[in-house]
Structure formats: C-alpha cells, structure tokens
Amino acid sequence: MDSKRLRQKYLPMTETAYYILLSLISPRHGYGIMQHVEQITGKRIKLGAGTVYGTLSKMEIDQLIVPVAEEERRKIYKITGIGIGLLKLELFRLQELVTHGKQKMEEMTDAGS
C-alpha cells in the first residue's frame, strides 16, 4: 500500500492504533502490548484481546509492524520504519491540536471569559 493510502487509512489514529504502535517501539507480543498500554495509561485504557490481535493483523498486512520472534506460541512484533513514520505524523497532529487548544484557552482567559 502506498504512503498516501496508509495516511488516509490510519490518520487520524484511533487510541488503539496509537498505543499499539507506541508499545511496539520495544518488541512485544499481544498480551505484553495489553499490559503495557494499561500501565502507561494508568489503567485508563484496557485493550481487549480481539481488538489487539485484529489490529496487529491489519498492521502486519500494511507493514506497519513485523513479527521478529516467537516465544511459547506467541508472536513478538516490532514497529517498522513505515509505522514510525505514521506515529510521528500522528504525534505532530496531536501536538498541533494541543497547541491550538492552549492558544484559544489563553485568548478566552485574556478576554475575561
């Protein structure tokens, strides 16, 4: 799939996709991803197995991730250069949202609202 189609398919990212890619900066299996996401979000997000494995399958097909090993019948995945590129685009998009939100909130505060 070309990069334009991947951007259209994955951006803006769902929280699930975002946290899976973020988790796979270090190689992990599906259950490890679920644990990592729960840990880094302070248990705000608890991903289900079906959601994780369905997303992993799509991401593997789209070459955002690749399997790097297998331990005890568990595939271990890591993010690819394509996945990192999409993750960076999403981080830029999110930063832009935060920046604009802060600016508008400051304008509202400065205007006395």
C-alpha positions as CSV (number, residue, x, y, z in Angstrom):
1,M,0.0,0.0,0.0
2,D,1.4,3.4,-0.9
3,S,2.1,6.0,1.8
4,K,-0.9,8.2,0.8
5,R,-3.3,5.4,1.3
6,L,-1.7,4.4,4.6
7,R,-2.1,8.0,5.8
8,Q,-5.7,8.0,4.7
9,K,-6.3,4.7,6.4
10,Y,-4.6,5.4,9.7
11,L,-4.7,9.1,10.3
12,P,-6.2,10.4,12.5
13,M,-5.3,7.4,14.6
14,T,-7.5,5.6,17.0
15,E,-6.2,5.4,20.5
16,T,-5.9,1.7,20.0
17,A,-3.6,2.0,16.9
18,Y,-1.6,4.8,18.5
19,Y,-0.9,2.9,21.7
20,I,-0.1,-0.4,19.8
21,L,2.4,1.4,17.7
22,L,3.9,3.2,20.6
23,S,4.1,-0.1,22.5
24,L,6.0,-1.7,19.7
25,I,8.9,0.6,19.8
26,S,10.1,-2.2,22.0
27,P,9.3,-5.7,20.7
28,R,6.2,-7.2,22.4
29,H,3.6,-9.9,22.0
30,G,-0.1,-9.2,22.1
31,Y,-0.6,-9.7,25.8
32,G,2.5,-7.7,26.5
33,I,1.0,-4.8,24.5
34,M,-2.2,-5.0,26.5
35,Q,-0.2,-4.9,29.8
36,H,2.0,-2.0,28.6
37,V,-0.9,0.1,27.4
38,E,-2.7,-0.4,30.7
39,Q,0.4,0.6,32.6
40,I,1.3,3.7,30.6
41,T,-2.3,5.0,30.6
42,G,-2.8,4.4,34.4
43,K,-5.4,1.7,33.6
44,R,-7.5,4.3,31.6
45,I,-7.3,2.1,28.6
46,K,-7.7,-1.7,28.8
47,L,-7.4,-3.2,25.3
48,G,-9.2,-6.5,24.7
49,A,-7.5,-9.4,23.0
50,G,-9.8,-9.4,20.0
51,T,-9.1,-5.7,19.4
52,V,-5.3,-6.1,19.8
53,Y,-5.0,-9.2,17.6
54,G,-7.3,-7.8,14.9
55,T,-5.3,-4.5,14.8
56,L,-2.0,-6.4,14.8
57,S,-3.1,-8.4,11.8
58,K,-4.1,-5.3,9.9
59,M,-0.9,-3.5,10.8
60,E,1.2,-6.5,9.8
61,I,-0.5,-6.7,6.4
62,D,0.1,-2.9,5.9
63,Q,3.7,-3.4,7.0
64,L,3.5,-1.0,10.0
65,I,4.8,-3.8,12.2
66,V,6.7,-7.1,11.6
67,P,7.0,-10.3,13.6
68,V,10.5,-10.7,14.9
69,A,10.3,-13.8,17.0
70,E,8.0,-16.4,18.5
71,E,8.1,-17.5,22.2
72,E,5.8,-20.1,23.6
73,R,3.4,-19.8,20.5
74,R,3.3,-16.0,20.9
75,K,4.4,-13.8,18.0
76,I,6.5,-10.9,19.1
77,Y,6.2,-7.8,16.9
78,K,8.1,-4.6,16.5
79,I,7.3,-1.3,14.7
80,T,8.7,-0.8,11.2
81,G,10.0,2.4,9.6
82,I,6.6,2.9,8.0
83,G,4.9,2.5,11.3
84,I,7.4,5.0,12.9
85,G,6.6,7.5,10.1
86,L,2.9,7.3,10.8
87,L,3.4,7.5,14.5
88,K,5.4,10.7,14.0
89,L,2.7,12.2,11.8
90,E,0.1,11.4,14.5
91,L,2.3,12.9,17.2
92,F,2.7,16.1,15.1
93,R,-1.1,16.2,14.6
94,L,-1.8,15.7,18.3
95,Q,0.7,18.4,19.2
96,E,-1.0,20.8,16.8
97,L,-4.3,20.1,18.5
98,V,-2.8,20.8,21.9
99,T,-1.1,24.0,20.8
100,H,-4.2,25.4,19.2
101,G,-6.3,24.4,22.2
102,K,-4.0,26.2,24.6
103,Q,-3.9,29.3,22.4
104,K,-7.7,29.5,22.3
105,M,-8.0,28.9,26.0
106,E,-5.5,31.7,26.7
107,E,-7.4,34.0,24.4
108,M,-10.5,33.2,26.3
109,T,-8.9,33.8,29.6
110,D,-7.3,37.1,28.4
111,A,-10.6,38.3,27.1
112,G,-12.0,37.8,30.6
113,S,-14.4,35.0,29.9
